[in-house]
Amino acid sequence: MSSRKKIAIIGTVGVPANYGGFETLAEHLIQDLGQDHDITVYCSGKKYSKDERLATYKGAKLIYLPLDANGIQSIPYDTLSIIHALFYSDVLLILGVAGAWILPLVRWFTHKKIIISIDGIEWKRDKWNLLAKWYLFWAEGLAVKYSHIDISDNEAIQDYTAARYGSLSRIIEYGADHTIKTPMSIETKEKYSFSQNPYAFKVCRIEPENNVHLILEAFSTTDTMPLVIIGNWDKSQYGISLKKKYLDHPNIHILDPIYDQQKLDEIRSNAALYVHGHSAGGTNPSLVEAMYLGLPILSFGVSYNKVTTEHKAIYFDDLESLINQLNEIYTAKLERIGIIMKEIAYRRYTWSKIASKYKLLVAEALLIDDKPAVLPKVSQLAYKELLAKGLSHYKTLNTF
């Protein structure tokens, strides 16, 4: 009998990776965990045409569902993926909490092992309406309670799950060494006028919690250096209105999404400054990629970003502080910060390190039945029972 266990990766758009952090993670897990396990990845049939769909990829089996992996359809997409995986998998590796409503049933009626990454504090994102926020908050609680292991991608998220749920969440961030510092080609230099001089760079989803409006306004009022910003402008009224307002501004260069990694790396890796405006979530892939390229970081000053950059980047909290930081930037300071960011990324954010952590979690999940908690099990016993055993002092335990 084969000793290879079967792992289902659930919650991504799919592979080959063209879309985001979870997809890039899935691709690297295939490479590293596929040596010892049989892996299946669920993919969105909405994002891969019939001609693009592969039966297998780097040894992993691919299954396509006729739904989007994001937005409201992520709930049935993840749910159907989980149900299908129950028929063959040993471990469900679930990225995101959209399908978490079904996890109590999985725990009660099967012996499948569940590892889930809660993907930041998703219910706090401004892009969701009140009903969606309520569902995500509820689903987050179920994900933490009914998984065998839950993953936080940032120490600040780990603190949050420990305080709210008493869960001993595991920290696993994202790798960034798939990015390559690439010299700018003659073709790129000719295509983009900004490439002739130092410029700031940002790539993100165009959403309010990424503070795109604030960053654009700041760069429209200062001429320290031009801003090059890439995003999905046409996906929301928020993006459409910002694009219309700033498209012709001389200090701002608005570009549509670039999915060619080499072209993206050409523009990104030759920037003089990376501006990171994310105010929600955890460890953001675009941030660690910029750090790995040795770019100086000017970041929104929330705890997630400060933990990722080890409190050694430049931070802003509002429009005024961002403008002040831009006006005070000088070359030597940027060079020094870029060196520090690269050292952190090389030490913490490589895929070999990330994949090895996932490999250990899979091995642990296969061995355990009960989920580790912040407090020791003895603290969960009734006071009378502890008193009878002369152990009542355990009820006074506090977490550090």
N, C-alpha and C positions, 0 to 999 in steps of 0.2 A: 504493500500500500504506500502511495506517495505521501511524503511528509510535508509537501508544499501546501500551504494554506491559501484559501481563496479570499481576496480582498476586493471589495466593490468601492470605487471612488465615486461619490455622489455629490452633486451640487455645482458642478462646473459647466461652462458652456460646451467644453469638450476639448479634444486634442486632434491634430496638432494645435498648439497654443497660438491663438491670434488675438485674444481679447483682454486678458487681465491677469491679476496676481494668482488667483486660484488655478487658472488654466496652466500657467507656467509652473506652478507647484506640482500639479498633476503630472505634467510631462517629466519633471525631474524625479518624481516618485516612481514612475514607470521604469525609468532607467536604473534606479538604485534598489528599489524593493523588488523589482521584477526578476532579479537574479535568484531570489529565494521563495517568491510567492507568485501565484497566478493572479493577475490583476485584470479587472474589468472596469472600464470608464464609461459612464453615462454621458451622452452628448445630445445637444439640442439640434433636432432636425431642421429647425428654423434658421440656423446659422450655417449649416453645411448643406450645400445643394447635393442632389443625388450623385452628380459626377465627382463631388469632393469627398463623399463618404467612403471611409476605409473600413474593412472588416476587422483589421488588426492594425496596431501601431506600436512599433518597437517591442513587439511581443505581447502587448496588452490587447484584450478583446474590447471592441467598441460597440455600444448599443445606443441607437438613436431613438429619441422620443419626439413626437410631433408637437412640441411645445417650446416656448422660450424658457431659458434658464433664469431670467431676471424678471423683476416686476411681479405683478399679481400671479402670472403663470408659474412662477417659481414654486408656489405651494403644491399644485398638482404635479409639476415636473419632479420635484424632490420626492413627493409621496409615492408616485408610481415607480420611481427608481428604487426606493426603499423596499416596496412590496415585491418587485421583481427580484431584487438581490436576495431576499429571504429564501428563495428556492435553491440557492447554490452556495452563497458566500459564508465564510466563517467570521469575517470582520467587515462591518460597515464603517467606512471612513467618510464621514459626512461633513462637507464644507459649507457652513451656513445653517441657519435655524429654520428656514422656511417650512420644511417638512416635519418639524419636531413634534407636531401634534400627535403623530402616530407612534412615537417612541414608547409611550407607556404600554401599548399593545405589543410592541416588539419585545419588550422586557418581560411582560407577563406570560406570553404564549410561545416564546422561542428561547433558544440558548445562544442567539447571535450576540457577538461582542460589538459594542457601539463606541466609536471614537468620534467626537464631534468638535469642530472648530467653530466657535460662536461668532467669529468674524467681527470683532469690535462690538460696540454697544449700538447695534443697528437701529433700535427703536428710537434713538435720540436724533436720528438724521432728519433734517428739515424737509427733505424731499417727500416724506411720507405724510399722508393725511392722518387724522386722529384715529380712524378705525385701523389703518395699517400699523400705526405705532402701538396700539393696544395689542394687536395680534402678535407683533414681533416681541413685545415685552413678555406676553404670556408664553410664546414659543421658546424664548430664551430660558425661562425658568424650567420648562419641561426638558429642554436640551441638556441643561446642567444636571437636573435631578435624575434623569433616566439614562444617561450615558454611563458607560464604564469609566471613561476618561474624557474630560473636556480640555480643550486647548485654548489658551489665550496667546495672541501674537504680540503681546506687549505687557510689561510689568504692571502698568497702570490698569490694564484689563484684569490681570490676575488679582490685584488688590480689590477691584470691584466685585469679582465673583466670590472672593473669600468673604468680603464684608456682607454681601447680599445673600449668598446661598451657603456659605460655609464650605465651599468646594475648594479642594486642593488642585486648582487648575495648573496645567503644565504650559510653560512658555516655549513656544516655537515660533520664530519670526519667519522672514522670507529670505531667500538667497538673492544675490544680485550679480553674481559673476558670469551670468549669461550676457551681460552688457559688455561692450568692447569700446575702449577709447579709440576712436577712428579719426584719422586725418580728414579734413574736409576736402572733397574732390573739387576739381575745377568746375565740373557741371553744377554742383551745389552752390559754389561761390558765385557763378554766373546767374543762377536762378534766383538767389536771395540776396538782396542788396545789404541786408543787415550783417551779413557774414564778414564784411570788410573791417568791422570795428568790434570792440567788446560789447557783449549783449547779455541781458538776463534771460533766463529760460524757465518755462513752466509747462508741464503736461498733466492733464487731469480730466476727469469728467466735469462738465460744466454744470455745477450744482451749487446752491447757496452755501452749504456747509464747507465748501472748498474756498469760500471767500473770493471768488473770481471778481465780483463787482468791486470789492475793496482794493484788490491788487491793480486792476485796470485803472481805477480812479487815481491811485497813488502815482502810477507811472505816467498818467496823463498830466500830472502837475509838476513833474520833475524831469530834468533832462540829464540825469546822472549817466544813464545808459538806456538804450531801447529795450523793450520787453518783447520776447518771442513767446507766444502762448499757443499751444496745440490742444484741441479738445473737440468734443461732439456738440458743436454749437447749435445744430439744427434739430436737436432731439427734444428741446423744451422751449417754452416761451421765454424763460429766463435767459437761455443762451442766445436765442434769436434777437432779443432786444439788446443784449450787450454787444453782440457782433455788429448790429446796425449802428449802435452809438459810437463804437471805437474803431470800426474797420478802416477808416481813412485817417486816423490820428497818426501824425508823423513819428511818434515815439513808441507806437505799438504795432506789432506785426501778428495778425490773427491768422492761424493756419488750421485747416481741417485735419481730422485724424490721419496719422501716418502709421500704417501697420507693418511697413517694411522695417525690420529691426535695424538693418544697416543704415538706412536713410535717417531713421530716428536718432541713432547713435552719433551720426555725423553732426547733426544740429545740436544735440544735447551735450555731447562730450566736449565740444569746442566753446561752450558758453563760459562766461566769466563769473556767473552767479546763478544758483538755482533758487527759485522762490517757491516755497511750499506753504499753501494756504489752508490745508485741511484742518478742520476744527473738530471732527468727529472720527470715530474708528479707533484703530490701534496702530500697529506698525504698517505704514503704507509702502507698497512695493516701489512706487516711483521715487519715494524719498531715499530708500536704501540703494536703489540703482544710481541715483545722483551721487550719493556718498561714495559708492564703489568707484565711480569715475573720477573721484577726487575733486568734485565741485564744491565750492563754498556754499553753505546753506543759510538762507534767510527764511526763517520758519515762523508760522503762527505759534504763539507760545503756550499751547496746551500741554498737559502732562504727557500725552502719548508721544508727541514730537520731541519733547525734551528728553524723555527716556531713550528714544531711538537714537538721538544724537549725543547722548550722555551729557546733556546740559552744556555742550561746547560749541553750539552753532550761534548764529545771531537770531534774535527773536523779536517779534512785534505782536501787539495785542489789539491794535485798532488802526484806523487810517492815519492818525497823527503820528503814532510811533513808527509806522511803516515809512512814512515820508521822511521822518527824522533819520531813520536808519539808512535809507537810500542816500540822503544828503551827506551822511558822515562816512560812507564807505570809501576806503582807499585800497590801492592795489596790494600793498604789503599785508594788510589785515586779511584780505581775501585769500591770498596765497597761503598764509598760515592756517586759516580755518579749513581750507581745502585739504591740506596735508593731514590734519587731525581727523577729518571726516573719512578720508581714505583708510587711515589706520584702523578706525573703528569698524568700518565695513569689511576689511580684510580679516579682521579678528572675529567678527560675529556673523556676517551675512553672506556666507558662501553655501552653495547648494549641497556640498558634501556634508557639511555640519548639519544642515537642516534635515536632509534625508536620513542621516544616522539617528537623529532624535526621533523621527517618525518610526524608524525600524525598531527602536527600543520600545516605543509605545505599543506597537503591534504585538511584540513579544510579551509585554506586560499584560495587555488586554486579554490575550489568550489564556493567561494563567489565573486571572482574578475573577471573583464573582461579585464582590462588594466594592463600591467606589471609595477611594481614600477621601477623608475629610480633613479640614483644618484642625479640628479638635480630636483628641484620642477617643477611641470607642468607649472607654470607661466613663467619660464625661456624659455619655448618653444614658447611663443607667439611672434608675430612680434613686432619689436621695435616701429613702428608707433602706433600700438594698445596700447602698454604700455604707450607710451608718451601721448596719448590722455587721458588716465586714470590717469596720474600723477604717473605712476609706472615704469618709465624708468630705475630707479636705479636697478630694478631686473635683468636687462641684464648684470650687472657687477658681478653677483654672481659667486663665485669660490667654488670649492669643497675643503674640508679640506684635 
